Amino acid sequence: MRGLSFHEALLDKLPKEHASAGVFMSKTSLRLRVQSLLQITSAALLLITGSGFAFGQNLGSISGLVTDKTGAAVPNAVIKLTNADTGLVRTFTANESGNYAAPALPAGVYTVEVTAPGFSSFRQTDITLNLRDALRIDATLDVSSVQEAVEVKAEAVQLQTENATVGQVVNGSQVVALSMNGRNFTSLAALVPGASSTQPSLNTPVGVTSNTSIAFNGLRTSQNVWRMDGQEDYDRGCGGCIAVLPSMEAISEFKVETANSSVDTGFGSAGQMNVSTKSGSRDFHGTGYEYVRNDKLTPRTSLPI
């Protein structure tokens, strides 16, 4: 005899039928209701887990190897990562081979600290982790019987050695500083190498009327993928419209990947545009601006005679 499923076992414990006050419920109708409830629960769980995975597509990672001066691996070293903007602290432990990996890190400026018993501590500051970066930070520890610390300041440019993705990051300062007719951030994607744009000179900052006709490396514009905080930002029923077009001041940074994108980006063989909106930090901050276009401020085209 085959095993019973959860809802079958539940139904077998109930009477064949139930009638009270003119309400009749058969075993078959009750089974259908239980199945519907299970389907709704499964869909809700898929939505929750899928949202977390999608958000993970906009995060970066830091990995590396912990060794001593002779090049031998230092196992079980403790690695602490601190986000300078938010104060977020993540702690990891190196494996027996001295390797460590810190996935799912929000973009920001980080400090990496490495400690191990019998060794001086290692500390590297000002590590800029951009959107979807995969940085490698190796640590070399000195043997020491007293508490010592070696501090290293990160270079201004971090080399991308963990993958072969070709792309360019536009940070929030550049988004705000660069003047764009129409205040539409999608026009900045046309500035990367390999881009060919047919966008109009005035591109409206509204999703339905915005033009995103940018081809990368000769590929079709329909193969581009736009994401906002890990979720697809693309209205396919509109024939290529962006669903959400945030204000320029709300953008933390965005990255345009034009070749060799990683498998987690999914569909789309052309440009991958990943936008990250701003989040809170430890300090109060805000933005004030006035966007004025008035013909009274336009310079005269000729001097009066």
RASUL-V212500 format. One record per residue. N is the residue number from 0. RES is the residue in one letter. PSI is psi in whole degrees, -180 to 180 (NA if undefined). Layout:
N RES PSI
N RES PSI
This chain:
0 M 130
1 R 157
2 G 152
3 L 144
4 S 174
5 F -49
6 H -26
7 E -43
8 A -37
9 L -42
10 L -34
11 D -22
12 K -10
13 L 157
14 P 158
15 K -37
16 E 157
17 H 129
18 A 129
19 S 130
20 A 40
21 G 5
22 V 124
23 F 129
24 M 114
25 S 167
26 K -35
27 T -46
28 S -36
29 L -37
30 R -42
31 L -37
32 R -41
33 V -42
34 Q -40
35 S -41
36 L -42
37 L -38
38 Q -41
39 I -42
40 T -43
41 S -41
42 A -39
43 A -42
44 L -39
45 L -39
46 L -43
47 I -50
48 T -35
49 G -37
50 S -41
51 G -39
52 F -42
53 A -41
54 F -34
55 G -21
56 Q -16
57 N 9
58 L 164
59 G -175
60 S 155
61 I 132
62 S 170
63 G -173
64 L 134
65 V 121
66 T 169
67 D -172
68 K -26
69 T -6
70 G 0
71 A 144
72 A 145
73 V 104
74 P 155
75 N 25
76 A 149
77 V 126
78 I 124
79 K 126
80 L 130
81 T 127
82 N 119
83 A -29
84 D -43
85 T -15
86 G 6
87 L 131
88 V 126
89 R 135
90 T 135
91 F 163
92 T 132
93 A 151
94 N -171
95 E -21
96 S 2
97 G 2
98 N 146
99 Y 158
100 A 132
101 A 93
102 P 173
103 A 53
104 L 130
105 P 151
106 A 145
107 G -172
108 V 126
109 Y 156
110 T 130
111 V 124
112 E 133
113 V 128
114 T 150
115 A 143
116 P 133
117 G 4
118 F 154
119 S 152
120 S 157
121 F 138
122 R 123
123 Q 128
124 T 172
125 D 45
126 I 112
127 T 116
128 L 111
129 N 177
130 L 124
131 R 22
132 D 151
133 A 92
134 L 153
135 R 121
136 I 103
137 D 149
138 A 134
139 T 121
140 L 143
141 D 142
142 V 131
143 S 140
144 S -9
145 V 166
146 Q 111
147 E 160
148 A 136
149 V 120
150 E 132
151 V 136
152 K 131
153 A 151
154 E 157
155 A -35
156 V 122
157 Q 124
158 L 139
159 Q 101
160 T -4
161 E -14
162 N 173
163 A 20
164 T 135
165 V 122
166 G 179
167 Q 138
168 V 134
169 V 113
170 N 173
171 G -36
172 S -41
173 Q -38
174 V -43
175 V -37
176 A -35
177 L 130
178 S 127
179 M 131
180 N 112
181 G -7
182 R 47
183 N 113
184 F -21
185 T -24
186 S -25
187 L -25
188 A -21
189 A -5
190 L -11
191 V 155
192 P 140
193 G 0
194 A 141
195 S 116
196 S 141
197 T 26
198 Q 150
199 P 165
200 S -33
201 L 105
202 N 112
203 T 145
204 P 41
205 V 133
206 G -46
207 V -38
208 T -1
209 S 142
210 N 125
211 T 32
212 S 83
213 I 121
214 A 138
215 F 125
216 N 34
217 G 4
218 L 164
219 R 146
220 T -26
221 S -14
222 Q 2
223 N 151
224 V 125
225 W 130
226 R 144
227 M 111
228 D 39
229 G -16
230 Q 146
231 E 128
232 D 65
233 Y 122
234 D 97
235 R -26
236 G -21
237 C -7
238 G 30
239 G 14
240 C 150
241 I 133
242 A -45
243 V 126
244 L 97
245 P 162
246 S 152
247 M -38
248 E -16
249 A -6
250 I 124
251 S -49
252 E 164
253 F 152
254 K 134
255 V 115
256 E 126
257 T -11
258 A 150
259 N 41
260 S 151
261 S 164
262 V -21
263 D -9
264 T -16
265 G -132
266 F 165
267 G 122
268 S -1
269 A -128
270 G 142
271 Q 108
272 M 115
273 N 114
274 V 135
275 S 124
276 T 162
277 K 149
278 S 179
279 G 166
280 S -175
281 R -18
282 D 146
283 F 136
284 H 160
285 G 180
286 T 137
287 G 133
288 Y 161
289 E 126
290 Y 107
291 V 129
292 R 106
293 N 133
294 D -16
295 K -22
296 L -2
297 T 133
298 P 152
299 R 143
300 T -22
301 S 156
302 L 141
303 P 145
304 I NA
